[in-house]
Amino acid sequence: MGVPVARVLVDVMLKPEILDPQGQAVQRALPRMGFDSVTNVRQGKRFVLDLADADPATLRATAEQMAEKLLANTVIEDFQVTVLDEAGETGERA
Amino acid sequence: MPARIGVVTFPGTLDDQQALRAAAAVGAEPVALWHKEQNLHQVDAVVLPGGFSYGDYLRAGAIARFSPVMDTIIDAARGGLPVLGICNGFQVLCEAHLLEGAMIRNGDLHFINRDVTLRIENNRTAWTSDYEAGAEAVIPIKNVDGRFVADAHTLDALEAEGRVLARYVANPNGAARDIAGIANAAGNVVGLMPHPEYAIDDLTGPAGFIENRRVPGTDGLPFFTSILKSLVSA
């Protein structure tokens, strides 16, 4: 029996107006492998956070504070918080 | 008593010794500061040196910004303490919101290690007063996340307020409006991507000839003589 854990995803992407040289490099590489249909690539980060004893009522707000303060630099990045429901990967973990 | 210039060492800092050496070279007393200590040991100015603090994990400077020493430095900088952030130190100052903008990956994704020519645009800060306005200085860069970006409104404000400290004469990395360094409104907090502490003497600096013009290895020295003068006259 493990401690109940809630899982929250934080996806961080460079803002649309910020040039993404890494995404561009991937975009240039894909056609060399025959993937000719790619017209744009943006590269981002995903944080998978497991929160112990998290209050479901404040889970999202807590994750947003973490993203605001540390996970994203909101000068250049946007973030999106996704709280996984019981049917997802939340619940007890070994 | 000589002015005391503190240099912070974070885990992953590379250029603390060079910054301490530059402080000593101009006659200041170099003081090593440790990231875990909030105590600034009565320094009169602080250099946040280059390197890869915390491995640049997450984003360059993002984790260092929350170290104990930065709590004190952020408060002190808002109170007027002169702070110079070089390279990774500039990134830390941006993450701490003491300076605007952010640094992203160089345009060509390359790590660029090269001597570049800067034009000093703002010689009214505590760290640049020994330059002539518009002076050119040859100083090395060595980074991969060196491309300064900010939204157009912020860039316009930086230019209008004369807070662009230095620009690249030939932009090496795609930095917005060729910006190599900026200052805060008060002029005590300065961030610079190139490394003046690597251009303080002929032997180790970028001495040589560019287009038949003799370049000394000491073009970075005025950052350190400037701060010393401003501290002595303060």
Interface residues (C-beta under 8 A of the other chain):
Chain A: L14 E17 I18 L19 P21 Q22 A25 L70 L71 N73 V75 I76
Chain B: L58 R59 A62 I63 F66 C94 E95 E100 G101 A102 I104 R105 N106 G107 D108 L109 V149 A150 D151 G174
